[in-house]
């Protein structure tokens, strides 16, 4: 049995990686969405009859599918916000660089 502190430490490091690394974030979104689509297909075809016979499992199965889908959507929204923030930072940096270049040209012309 794993120590709960070790599992918690792994979750914290994994979450930090998702927050910091765009590539990791997008990989998790991609594979999470593919997994959810497979989950949806299997639940709607192969597991349809067995799940309908057990209402508790039916609700649990589809709630879990919805939960993973919601996590992927929230991760996509977070990624969108991160991309917009990075673009805003880059625009500010370029504007400051252009102002410095303009000021240095003005000083050289005098």
mmCIF file of the C-alpha atoms, coordinates in Angstrom:
data_MODEL
# 
_entry.id   MODEL 
# 
loop_
_atom_site.group_PDB 
_atom_site.id 
_atom_site.type_symbol 
_atom_site.label_atom_id 
_atom_site.label_alt_id 
_atom_site.label_comp_id 
_atom_site.label_asym_id 
_atom_site.label_entity_id 
_atom_site.label_seq_id 
_atom_site.pdbx_PDB_ins_code 
_atom_site.Cartn_x 
_atom_site.Cartn_y 
_atom_site.Cartn_z 
_atom_site.occupancy 
_atom_site.B_iso_or_equiv 
_atom_site.pdbx_formal_charge 
_atom_site.auth_seq_id 
_atom_site.auth_comp_id 
_atom_site.auth_asym_id 
_atom_site.auth_atom_id 
_atom_site.pdbx_PDB_model_num 
ATOM 1   C CA . UNK A 1 1   ? 0.000   0.000  0.000   1.00 0.00 ? 1   UNK A CA 1 
ATOM 2   C CA . UNK A 1 2   ? 1.327   3.406  -0.915  1.00 0.00 ? 2   UNK A CA 1 
ATOM 3   C CA . UNK A 1 3   ? 1.788   6.062  1.661   1.00 0.00 ? 3   UNK A CA 1 
ATOM 4   C CA . UNK A 1 4   ? -0.907  8.785  1.363   1.00 0.00 ? 4   UNK A CA 1 
ATOM 5   C CA . UNK A 1 5   ? 1.698   11.551 1.628   1.00 0.00 ? 5   UNK A CA 1 
ATOM 6   C CA . UNK A 1 6   ? 3.533   10.102 -1.382  1.00 0.00 ? 6   UNK A CA 1 
ATOM 7   C CA . UNK A 1 7   ? 0.358   10.065 -3.450  1.00 0.00 ? 7   UNK A CA 1 
ATOM 8   C CA . UNK A 1 8   ? -0.436  13.618 -2.398  1.00 0.00 ? 8   UNK A CA 1 
ATOM 9   C CA . UNK A 1 9   ? 3.105   14.714 -3.288  1.00 0.00 ? 9   UNK A CA 1 
ATOM 10  C CA . UNK A 1 10  ? 2.721   13.114 -6.742  1.00 0.00 ? 10  UNK A CA 1 
ATOM 11  C CA . UNK A 1 11  ? -0.593  14.908 -7.312  1.00 0.00 ? 11  UNK A CA 1 
ATOM 12  C CA . UNK A 1 12  ? 0.949   18.252 -6.335  1.00 0.00 ? 12  UNK A CA 1 
ATOM 13  C CA . UNK A 1 13  ? 3.945   17.792 -8.672  1.00 0.00 ? 13  UNK A CA 1 
ATOM 14  C CA . UNK A 1 14  ? 1.704   16.631 -11.508 1.00 0.00 ? 14  UNK A CA 1 
ATOM 15  C CA . UNK A 1 15  ? -0.559  19.660 -11.058 1.00 0.00 ? 15  UNK A CA 1 
ATOM 16  C CA . UNK A 1 16  ? 2.412   22.040 -11.001 1.00 0.00 ? 16  UNK A CA 1 
ATOM 17  C CA . UNK A 1 17  ? 3.649   20.490 -14.220 1.00 0.00 ? 17  UNK A CA 1 
ATOM 18  C CA . UNK A 1 18  ? 0.273   21.019 -15.877 1.00 0.00 ? 18  UNK A CA 1 
ATOM 19  C CA . UNK A 1 19  ? 0.164   24.621 -14.758 1.00 0.00 ? 19  UNK A CA 1 
ATOM 20  C CA . UNK A 1 20  ? 3.688   25.434 -15.931 1.00 0.00 ? 20  UNK A CA 1 
ATOM 21  C CA . UNK A 1 21  ? 4.107   23.355 -19.090 1.00 0.00 ? 21  UNK A CA 1 
ATOM 22  C CA . UNK A 1 22  ? 1.891   24.107 -22.070 1.00 0.00 ? 22  UNK A CA 1 
ATOM 23  C CA . UNK A 1 23  ? 2.907   20.946 -23.891 1.00 0.00 ? 23  UNK A CA 1 
ATOM 24  C CA . UNK A 1 24  ? 2.028   18.715 -20.931 1.00 0.00 ? 24  UNK A CA 1 
ATOM 25  C CA . UNK A 1 25  ? -1.279  20.538 -20.481 1.00 0.00 ? 25  UNK A CA 1 
ATOM 26  C CA . UNK A 1 26  ? -2.215  20.024 -24.105 1.00 0.00 ? 26  UNK A CA 1 
ATOM 27  C CA . UNK A 1 27  ? -1.163  16.374 -24.051 1.00 0.00 ? 27  UNK A CA 1 
ATOM 28  C CA . UNK A 1 28  ? -3.375  15.737 -21.039 1.00 0.00 ? 28  UNK A CA 1 
ATOM 29  C CA . UNK A 1 29  ? -6.255  17.546 -22.762 1.00 0.00 ? 29  UNK A CA 1 
ATOM 30  C CA . UNK A 1 30  ? -5.793  15.505 -25.953 1.00 0.00 ? 30  UNK A CA 1 
ATOM 31  C CA . UNK A 1 31  ? -5.554  12.103 -24.315 1.00 0.00 ? 31  UNK A CA 1 
ATOM 32  C CA . UNK A 1 32  ? -8.279  12.988 -21.818 1.00 0.00 ? 32  UNK A CA 1 
ATOM 33  C CA . UNK A 1 33  ? -10.647 13.875 -24.632 1.00 0.00 ? 33  UNK A CA 1 
ATOM 34  C CA . UNK A 1 34  ? -9.752  10.748 -26.626 1.00 0.00 ? 34  UNK A CA 1 
ATOM 35  C CA . UNK A 1 35  ? -10.323 8.661  -23.492 1.00 0.00 ? 35  UNK A CA 1 
ATOM 36  C CA . UNK A 1 36  ? -13.646 10.342 -22.862 1.00 0.00 ? 36  UNK A CA 1 
ATOM 37  C CA . UNK A 1 37  ? -14.789 9.694  -26.423 1.00 0.00 ? 37  UNK A CA 1 
ATOM 38  C CA . UNK A 1 38  ? -13.835 6.018  -26.110 1.00 0.00 ? 38  UNK A CA 1 
ATOM 39  C CA . UNK A 1 39  ? -15.578 5.903  -22.732 1.00 0.00 ? 39  UNK A CA 1 
ATOM 40  C CA . UNK A 1 40  ? -18.700 7.440  -24.282 1.00 0.00 ? 40  UNK A CA 1 
ATOM 41  C CA . UNK A 1 41  ? -18.672 4.979  -27.183 1.00 0.00 ? 41  UNK A CA 1 
ATOM 42  C CA . UNK A 1 42  ? -18.215 1.934  -24.945 1.00 0.00 ? 42  UNK A CA 1 
ATOM 43  C CA . UNK A 1 43  ? -20.920 3.111  -22.541 1.00 0.00 ? 43  UNK A CA 1 
ATOM 44  C CA . UNK A 1 44  ? -23.385 3.780  -25.340 1.00 0.00 ? 44  UNK A CA 1 
ATOM 45  C CA . UNK A 1 45  ? -22.791 0.486  -27.158 1.00 0.00 ? 45  UNK A CA 1 
ATOM 46  C CA . UNK A 1 46  ? -21.254 -2.434 -25.286 1.00 0.00 ? 46  UNK A CA 1 
ATOM 47  C CA . UNK A 1 47  ? -22.199 -1.476 -21.733 1.00 0.00 ? 47  UNK A CA 1 
ATOM 48  C CA . UNK A 1 48  ? -25.640 -0.082 -22.495 1.00 0.00 ? 48  UNK A CA 1 
ATOM 49  C CA . UNK A 1 49  ? -27.662 -3.144 -21.458 1.00 0.00 ? 49  UNK A CA 1 
ATOM 50  C CA . UNK A 1 50  ? -25.598 -4.051 -18.346 1.00 0.00 ? 50  UNK A CA 1 
ATOM 51  C CA . UNK A 1 51  ? -25.645 -0.458 -17.126 1.00 0.00 ? 51  UNK A CA 1 
ATOM 52  C CA . UNK A 1 52  ? -29.402 -0.115 -17.615 1.00 0.00 ? 52  UNK A CA 1 
ATOM 53  C CA . UNK A 1 53  ? -29.952 -3.168 -15.420 1.00 0.00 ? 53  UNK A CA 1 
ATOM 54  C CA . UNK A 1 54  ? -28.091 -1.498 -12.546 1.00 0.00 ? 54  UNK A CA 1 
ATOM 55  C CA . UNK A 1 55  ? -29.268 2.104  -12.080 1.00 0.00 ? 55  UNK A CA 1 
ATOM 56  C CA . UNK A 1 56  ? -26.597 2.933  -9.492  1.00 0.00 ? 56  UNK A CA 1 
ATOM 57  C CA . UNK A 1 57  ? -23.772 1.819  -11.809 1.00 0.00 ? 57  UNK A CA 1 
ATOM 58  C CA . UNK A 1 58  ? -25.467 3.620  -14.708 1.00 0.00 ? 58  UNK A CA 1 
ATOM 59  C CA . UNK A 1 59  ? -25.455 6.936  -12.829 1.00 0.00 ? 59  UNK A CA 1 
ATOM 60  C CA . UNK A 1 60  ? -21.951 6.369  -11.468 1.00 0.00 ? 60  UNK A CA 1 
ATOM 61  C CA . UNK A 1 61  ? -20.559 5.520  -14.923 1.00 0.00 ? 61  UNK A CA 1 
ATOM 62  C CA . UNK A 1 62  ? -22.029 8.572  -16.629 1.00 0.00 ? 62  UNK A CA 1 
ATOM 63  C CA . UNK A 1 63  ? -21.155 10.894 -13.753 1.00 0.00 ? 63  UNK A CA 1 
ATOM 64  C CA . UNK A 1 64  ? -17.538 9.752  -13.993 1.00 0.00 ? 64  UNK A CA 1 
ATOM 65  C CA . UNK A 1 65  ? -17.588 10.334 -17.765 1.00 0.00 ? 65  UNK A CA 1 
ATOM 66  C CA . UNK A 1 66  ? -19.071 13.808 -17.268 1.00 0.00 ? 66  UNK A CA 1 
ATOM 67  C CA . UNK A 1 67  ? -16.499 14.580 -14.551 1.00 0.00 ? 67  UNK A CA 1 
ATOM 68  C CA . UNK A 1 68  ? -13.552 13.740 -16.813 1.00 0.00 ? 68  UNK A CA 1 
ATOM 69  C CA . UNK A 1 69  ? -15.122 15.756 -19.645 1.00 0.00 ? 69  UNK A CA 1 
ATOM 70  C CA . UNK A 1 70  ? -15.587 18.734 -17.334 1.00 0.00 ? 70  UNK A CA 1 
ATOM 71  C CA . UNK A 1 71  ? -11.955 18.492 -16.198 1.00 0.00 ? 71  UNK A CA 1 
ATOM 72  C CA . UNK A 1 72  ? -10.762 18.518 -19.811 1.00 0.00 ? 72  UNK A CA 1 
ATOM 73  C CA . UNK A 1 73  ? -12.947 21.545 -20.596 1.00 0.00 ? 73  UNK A CA 1 
ATOM 74  C CA . UNK A 1 74  ? -11.685 23.407 -17.520 1.00 0.00 ? 74  UNK A CA 1 
ATOM 75  C CA . UNK A 1 75  ? -8.108  22.580 -18.472 1.00 0.00 ? 75  UNK A CA 1 
ATOM 76  C CA . UNK A 1 76  ? -8.787  23.937 -21.977 1.00 0.00 ? 76  UNK A CA 1 
ATOM 77  C CA . UNK A 1 77  ? -10.181 27.167 -20.509 1.00 0.00 ? 77  UNK A CA 1 
ATOM 78  C CA . UNK A 1 78  ? -7.119  27.481 -18.282 1.00 0.00 ? 78  UNK A CA 1 
ATOM 79  C CA . UNK A 1 79  ? -4.889  26.945 -21.319 1.00 0.00 ? 79  UNK A CA 1 
ATOM 80  C CA . UNK A 1 80  ? -6.789  29.648 -23.197 1.00 0.00 ? 80  UNK A CA 1 
ATOM 81  C CA . UNK A 1 81  ? -6.256  32.089 -20.336 1.00 0.00 ? 81  UNK A CA 1 
ATOM 82  C CA . UNK A 1 82  ? -2.556  31.232 -20.147 1.00 0.00 ? 82  UNK A CA 1 
ATOM 83  C CA . UNK A 1 83  ? -2.111  31.787 -23.895 1.00 0.00 ? 83  UNK A CA 1 
ATOM 84  C CA . UNK A 1 84  ? -3.902  35.135 -23.707 1.00 0.00 ? 84  UNK A CA 1 
ATOM 85  C CA . UNK A 1 85  ? -1.755  36.218 -20.750 1.00 0.00 ? 85  UNK A CA 1 
ATOM 86  C CA . UNK A 1 86  ? 1.428   35.230 -22.604 1.00 0.00 ? 86  UNK A CA 1 
ATOM 87  C CA . UNK A 1 87  ? 0.309   37.169 -25.685 1.00 0.00 ? 87  UNK A CA 1 
ATOM 88  C CA . UNK A 1 88  ? -0.447  40.230 -23.541 1.00 0.00 ? 88  UNK A CA 1 
ATOM 89  C CA . UNK A 1 89  ? 2.998   40.016 -21.921 1.00 0.00 ? 89  UNK A CA 1 
ATOM 90  C CA . UNK A 1 90  ? 4.671   39.717 -25.310 1.00 0.00 ? 90  UNK A CA 1 
ATOM 91  C CA . UNK A 1 91  ? 2.742   42.707 -26.680 1.00 0.00 ? 91  UNK A CA 1 
ATOM 92  C CA . UNK A 1 92  ? 3.856   44.827 -23.723 1.00 0.00 ? 92  UNK A CA 1 
ATOM 93  C CA . UNK A 1 93  ? 7.451   43.714 -24.168 1.00 0.00 ? 93  UNK A CA 1 
ATOM 94  C CA . UNK A 1 94  ? 7.400   44.550 -27.873 1.00 0.00 ? 94  UNK A CA 1 
ATOM 95  C CA . UNK A 1 95  ? 5.806   47.949 -27.203 1.00 0.00 ? 95  UNK A CA 1 
ATOM 96  C CA . UNK A 1 96  ? 8.506   48.774 -24.636 1.00 0.00 ? 96  UNK A CA 1 
ATOM 97  C CA . UNK A 1 97  ? 11.216  47.613 -27.035 1.00 0.00 ? 97  UNK A CA 1 
ATOM 98  C CA . UNK A 1 98  ? 9.780   49.791 -29.803 1.00 0.00 ? 98  UNK A CA 1 
ATOM 99  C CA . UNK A 1 99  ? 9.643   52.785 -27.454 1.00 0.00 ? 99  UNK A CA 1 
ATOM 100 C CA . UNK A 1 100 ? 13.275  52.264 -26.467 1.00 0.00 ? 100 UNK A CA 1 
ATOM 101 C CA . UNK A 1 101 ? 14.280  52.042 -30.122 1.00 0.00 ? 101 UNK A CA 1 
ATOM 102 C CA . UNK A 1 102 ? 12.279  55.163 -30.940 1.00 0.00 ? 102 UNK A CA 1 
ATOM 103 C CA . UNK A 1 103 ? 13.821  57.075 -28.012 1.00 0.00 ? 103 UNK A CA 1 
ATOM 104 C CA . UNK A 1 104 ? 17.353  56.041 -28.976 1.00 0.00 ? 104 UNK A CA 1 
ATOM 105 C CA . UNK A 1 105 ? 16.764  57.188 -32.571 1.00 0.00 ? 105 UNK A CA 1 
ATOM 106 C CA . UNK A 1 106 ? 15.423  60.519 -31.342 1.00 0.00 ? 106 UNK A CA 1 
ATOM 107 C CA . UNK A 1 107 ? 18.472  61.014 -29.122 1.00 0.00 ? 107 UNK A CA 1 
ATOM 108 C CA . UNK A 1 108 ? 20.852  60.087 -31.962 1.00 0.00 ? 108 UNK A CA 1 
ATOM 109 C CA . UNK A 1 109 ? 19.143  62.581 -34.287 1.00 0.00 ? 109 UNK A CA 1 
ATOM 110 C CA . UNK A 1 110 ? 19.779  65.468 -31.876 1.00 0.00 ? 110 UNK A CA 1 
# 
